Amino acid sequence: MPIKFVCNPGAIAGPTAAALPTAEGAVQVAMEELPFTLHSARVLILGFGRVGKLTAHRMGALGAKVTVAAKSYEDLAWAAAYGHEAVRLEGLNCELGGFDLIVNTIPALVLPRQRLQWVSPAAFLLDLASAPGGVDRAGAQELGLRVLSAPGLPGRTAPVTAAAAIRDAVYHILWELEA
């Protein structure tokens, strides 16, 4: 007799489910690291995928002035539709000095030393991207910038939710195989 797997096909599973605790963990880390509230903080989100969208939403809900930098015009249009400022990632240089918090979600080097020179020394950089990350850590260190690399944030800030997301993803895969 085959094994019957029961799951809720309407539940959020997979990478999207992992994005939720990542975004909330980013808020937690920012609140711990910044010497002021997120309300009115100038926040730059690099990338507007699952994690970028949810992080921008959570930061904006707390009153942060959120700017999104992305490559695709579609992502920029969605960011603007959600009420965020939107800028092209490729043209981002001197604007970097205007942010209190920079959150990277892109798993490719988007903040090399050449760009980091524009970042305010008072800013905090939070790299949520998986390896290799998006911030030149050696360059940031040379420039005296504060950077925290935090891939795997869901497991540290919300381990039960992260485990449930993995469980549900496995159940969804098994459910689809059975269908």
C-alpha positions as CSV (number, residue, x, y, z in Angstrom):
1,M,0.0,0.0,0.0
2,P,1.5,3.4,-1.0
3,I,2.2,6.0,1.6
4,K,-0.3,8.8,1.6
5,F,1.1,12.3,2.2
6,V,-1.2,14.9,3.6
7,C,-0.3,18.6,3.1
8,N,-2.0,21.8,2.6
9,P,-1.4,22.7,-1.1
10,G,-2.5,26.3,-0.3
11,A,0.3,26.8,2.2
12,I,3.3,28.9,1.3
13,A,6.3,26.6,0.8
14,G,9.8,26.6,-0.5
15,P,11.9,29.7,-1.1
16,T,8.9,32.1,-0.6
17,A,8.3,30.6,2.9
18,A,12.0,31.0,3.8
19,A,11.8,34.7,2.6
20,L,9.4,35.6,5.4
21,P,11.6,34.8,8.4
22,T,14.6,36.3,6.4
23,A,12.8,39.6,6.1
24,E,11.7,39.7,9.7
25,G,15.2,38.7,10.8
26,A,16.6,41.6,8.7
27,V,14.3,43.9,10.6
28,Q,15.4,42.4,13.9
29,V,19.1,42.8,13.0
30,A,18.6,46.4,11.8
31,M,16.8,47.3,15.0
32,E,19.7,45.8,17.1
33,E,22.5,47.4,15.0
34,L,21.2,50.9,14.3
35,P,21.5,53.6,17.0
36,F,18.0,55.0,16.0
37,T,14.6,53.6,15.0
38,L,13.8,52.4,11.6
39,H,11.0,55.0,11.5
40,S,12.3,57.7,9.1
41,A,15.6,55.7,8.5
42,R,16.8,55.9,4.9
43,V,17.0,52.2,3.8
44,L,18.3,50.9,0.5
45,I,17.2,47.4,-0.6
46,L,19.4,45.9,-3.3
47,G,17.4,43.4,-5.3
48,F,13.6,43.0,-5.5
49,G,13.1,39.2,-5.5
50,R,11.3,37.3,-2.8
51,V,13.5,38.5,0.1
52,G,13.9,42.1,-1.3
53,K,10.1,42.5,-1.7
54,L,9.3,41.3,1.8
55,T,12.2,43.2,3.4
56,A,11.2,46.4,1.7
57,H,7.6,45.9,2.8
58,R,8.5,45.1,6.4
59,M,10.9,48.1,6.6
60,G,8.3,50.4,5.0
61,A,5.6,49.3,7.4
62,L,7.8,50.5,10.3
63,G,8.1,54.0,8.7
64,A,11.5,53.6,7.0
65,K,12.0,55.6,3.8
66,V,12.7,52.7,1.5
67,T,14.5,52.8,-1.9
68,V,14.8,49.8,-4.0
69,A,17.7,49.2,-6.5
70,A,17.2,46.6,-9.1
71,K,18.2,45.7,-12.7
72,S,14.9,44.9,-14.3
73,Y,12.4,47.7,-15.2
74,E,9.6,45.4,-14.1
75,D,11.0,45.1,-10.6
76,L,11.5,48.9,-10.5
77,A,7.9,49.4,-11.6
78,W,6.6,47.1,-8.9
79,A,8.8,48.8,-6.3
80,A,7.4,52.2,-7.3
81,A,3.8,50.7,-7.3
82,Y,4.4,49.6,-3.7
83,G,5.3,53.1,-2.7
84,H,9.1,52.8,-2.6
85,E,11.6,55.0,-4.4
86,A,13.2,53.0,-7.3
87,V,16.6,53.4,-8.8
88,R,18.6,51.4,-11.4
89,L,21.2,49.2,-9.8
90,E,23.7,49.9,-12.6
91,G,23.7,53.7,-12.0
92,L,24.1,53.5,-8.2
93,N,27.2,55.3,-6.9
94,C,27.1,58.6,-5.2
95,E,23.5,58.0,-4.1
96,L,24.9,55.3,-1.7
97,G,26.0,58.0,0.7
98,G,22.4,58.9,1.4
99,F,21.4,55.8,3.3
100,D,21.5,54.7,6.9
101,L,21.0,51.0,6.1
102,I,21.8,49.1,3.0
103,V,20.4,45.6,2.7
104,N,21.7,43.4,0.0
105,T,19.7,40.4,-1.3
106,I,21.6,39.8,-4.5
107,P,23.9,36.7,-4.5
108,A,26.5,38.4,-6.7
109,L,29.1,41.1,-6.1
110,V,27.0,44.3,-6.4
111,L,29.0,46.4,-3.9
112,P,32.6,46.3,-4.9
113,R,35.1,48.6,-3.3
114,Q,34.6,51.2,-6.0
115,R,31.0,51.5,-5.0
116,L,31.6,51.2,-1.3
117,Q,33.7,54.4,-1.3
118,W,30.4,56.2,-1.7
119,V,28.7,54.7,1.3
120,S,28.5,56.8,4.5
121,P,30.8,55.7,7.2
122,A,27.8,55.8,9.6
123,A,25.8,53.4,7.5
124,F,25.2,49.8,8.4
125,L,25.4,47.2,5.6
126,L,23.4,43.9,6.0
127,D,24.2,41.2,3.4
128,L,21.4,38.7,3.3
129,A,22.5,37.0,0.1
130,S,23.9,33.5,0.0
131,A,27.5,32.9,-1.0
132,P,29.4,34.6,-2.3
133,G,27.3,37.5,-1.0
134,G,27.1,40.9,-2.6
135,V,29.5,43.1,-0.5
136,D,33.2,43.2,-0.9
137,R,34.0,42.5,2.7
138,A,37.7,43.3,2.4
139,G,37.0,46.6,0.7
140,A,34.4,47.4,3.4
141,Q,36.9,46.7,6.1
142,E,39.5,48.9,4.5
143,L,37.0,51.7,4.4
144,G,35.9,51.2,8.0
145,L,32.3,50.2,7.1
146,R,30.1,48.1,9.3
147,V,29.0,44.9,7.5
148,L,27.1,41.9,8.7
149,S,26.9,38.9,6.4
150,A,23.7,37.0,7.4
151,P,22.9,34.1,5.0
152,G,20.9,31.5,6.9
153,L,19.1,34.2,8.9
154,P,15.8,32.3,9.1
155,G,17.4,29.4,11.0
156,R,18.9,31.8,13.6
157,T,16.0,34.2,14.1
158,A,13.0,31.9,13.5
159,P,14.1,28.3,13.6
160,V,10.7,26.8,14.0
161,T,9.3,28.7,11.1
162,A,12.3,27.9,9.0
163,A,12.0,24.2,9.8
164,A,8.3,24.3,8.9
165,A,9.1,25.9,5.6
166,I,11.5,23.1,4.7
167,R,9.0,20.5,5.9
168,D,6.2,22.0,3.9
169,A,8.4,22.2,0.8
170,V,9.2,18.5,1.1
171,Y,5.5,17.7,1.6
172,H,4.6,19.8,-1.5
173,I,7.2,18.0,-3.6
174,L,5.9,14.6,-2.4
175,W,2.3,15.7,-3.0
176,E,3.1,16.8,-6.6
177,L,4.8,13.5,-7.3
178,E,1.8,11.6,-6.0
179,A,-0.7,13.7,-8.1
